Amino acid sequence: HFHTWYISIVKRVCKHSLRDHCLELSGRPAGSSAATQAAQMAHQASLERYDAAEEEEEGEDDLVCFGRLSTKVVGVRYYTGDVQKREMVLLIREPENQYDRWAIRVDNIRHQKVGHISREQAAVLSPLMDAGQLVLEGLASGHMGAYNLPIDLFLFGPPQQQAAVTQRLVRCGLYLQP
């Protein structure tokens, strides 16, 4: 099963890269707004939960794959990051984004900004990410165009949350593929 093997590799390779990138982000000085400070505190708390889960059992058995969501990265014409087909992408919550508090930024593996998940999808996925019910991993599924990049999002979460998260996604019009 390629999918199971791939997910295992994704978890091992991206876990440290993504965590390092998140630590980089959390090291920025706090903004003056209460919302920005609250978002940074929530981000720090999520890093601490991540560390605790990693210490428990390397975190690998704690999450299950809920499914795959094919979507597109939007706004690629505004950023310099480049992604090739079948390349991993990093998905980073961006609660301090001045245009969209639910923003999910997409970076390439060199930590260059590529774009964002659509505003409509981010509004559904971000609250689940913030609540610790959802972890996203991404893989470019096509070639980068002038306006967007097709990607597959792999959605992970605690097994006890799978039914509730899946139902919420369906109610919001997001249907997972196995």
C-alpha positions in Angstrom: 0.0 0.0 0.0 1.8 3.1 -1.3 -0.5 5.4 0.7 0.5 3.9 4.0 4.1 3.8 3.1 4.0 7.4 1.9 2.2 8.7 5.1 4.9 6.9 7.2 7.7 8.7 5.3 5.8 12.0 5.4 5.4 11.8 9.2 9.1 11.0 9.7 10.6 13.5 7.2 8.2 16.5 7.6 7.7 16.3 11.4 11.1 17.9 12.2 11.2 20.2 9.2 7.7 21.5 10.0 8.4 21.8 13.7 11.6 23.7 13.0 9.8 26.1 10.7 7.1 26.6 13.4 9.7 27.4 15.9 11.2 29.9 13.5 7.8 31.6 13.2 7.2 31.6 17.0 10.5 33.3 17.6 9.3 36.5 16.0 8.6 39.4 18.4 5.0 39.6 19.6 2.8 42.2 17.7 1.1 44.9 19.6 -2.5 43.7 19.0 -4.1 41.4 21.6 -5.2 39.1 18.8 -1.7 38.6 17.5 -0.4 38.0 21.1 -3.2 35.5 21.7 -2.4 33.7 18.4 1.2 33.5 19.3 0.4 32.1 22.7 -1.9 29.5 21.1 0.9 28.7 18.6 3.3 28.2 21.5 0.8 26.0 23.3 0.4 23.8 20.2 4.2 23.4 20.0 4.2 22.3 23.6 1.4 19.8 22.9 3.4 18.6 19.9 6.5 18.1 22.1 4.5 16.2 24.7 3.0 13.9 22.0 6.4 13.4 20.4 7.9 12.3 23.8 5.0 10.0 24.5 5.5 7.6 21.6 7.3 9.6 18.9 3.8 10.9 18.0 3.5 8.5 15.1 0.8 6.2 16.5 -1.2 9.0 18.0 -2.6 10.3 14.6 -4.5 8.5 11.9 -5.0 9.6 8.3 -8.7 10.7 7.9 -8.3 11.0 4.1 -7.1 13.1 1.3 -8.5 16.3 -0.1 -7.5 17.5 -3.6 -7.4 21.3 -3.8 -5.4 24.2 -5.1 -3.0 26.7 -3.7 -4.1 30.1 -4.6 -2.2 33.4 -5.0 1.0 31.8 -6.4 1.6 34.7 -8.7 2.3 37.0 -5.7 5.1 34.9 -4.2 8.5 33.6 -5.3 8.4 30.1 -4.0 8.4 27.3 -6.6 7.1 23.8 -6.3 7.5 20.8 -8.6 5.0 18.0 -9.1 5.2 15.4 -6.3 7.1 17.8 -4.0 6.1 18.1 -0.4 4.7 21.4 0.8 4.4 22.8 4.3 1.1 24.0 5.6 1.4 26.7 8.2 -1.4 28.3 10.2 -1.2 32.1 9.8 -3.6 33.5 12.4 -1.8 36.9 12.3 -2.5 37.3 8.6 -3.9 40.8 8.1 -6.3 39.8 5.3 -7.7 36.5 6.7 -7.5 35.3 10.3 -8.1 31.7 9.2 -5.2 31.8 6.6 -3.2 28.6 6.0 0.0 29.5 4.2 1.7 27.1 1.9 5.5 27.0 1.7 7.9 24.8 -0.3 10.4 22.6 1.5 12.9 25.5 1.3 10.6 27.6 3.4 9.7 29.9 0.6 6.1 31.1 0.5 4.1 29.7 -2.4 0.6 30.8 -1.6 -2.4 30.0 0.5 -5.2 27.5 0.8 -8.4 29.1 -0.5 -10.1 31.3 2.0 -13.3 29.1 2.0 -11.4 25.9 2.8 -9.1 27.6 5.4 -12.2 28.9 7.2 -13.2 25.2 7.7 -9.8 23.6 8.3 -8.2 26.3 10.6 -10.5 26.0 13.6 -9.9 22.2 13.6 -6.2 22.8 13.4 -6.3 25.3 16.2 -8.3 22.9 18.4 -5.7 20.1 17.8 -8.2 18.0 15.9 -6.4 18.2 12.6 -2.9 18.1 11.2 -2.3 18.8 7.5 0.4 17.5 5.2 0.6 18.4 1.5 2.0 17.1 -1.7 2.0 18.9 -5.1 -0.2 16.8 -7.4 0.4 18.8 -10.5 2.5 21.5 -12.1 2.5 25.1 -10.9 0.5 27.4 -13.1 0.4 31.1 -13.3 -2.5 31.4 -10.8 -2.6 28.2 -8.7 -0.9 24.9 -7.8 -2.9 21.6 -7.5 -2.1 19.8 -4.3 -3.3 16.9 -2.2 -3.9 17.6 1.4 -3.6 14.6 3.7 -5.6 15.1 6.9 -4.5 13.5 10.1 -5.9 13.6 13.6 -6.6 11.7 16.8 -8.6 8.5 16.1 -11.3 9.5 18.6 -11.9 12.7 16.6 -12.2 11.1 13.1 -16.0 10.8 13.0 -16.7 14.3 14.3 -14.1 16.0 12.1 -15.2 14.1 9.0 -18.9 15.0 9.6 -18.0 18.7 10.1 -16.0 18.6 6.8 -18.9 17.1 4.9 -21.4 19.6 6.4 -19.1 22.3 5.0 -18.8 20.7 1.6 -15.4 19.2 1.9 -15.4 15.5 0.9 -12.4 13.4 1.8 -11.0 10.7 -0.5 -9.5 7.5 1.0 
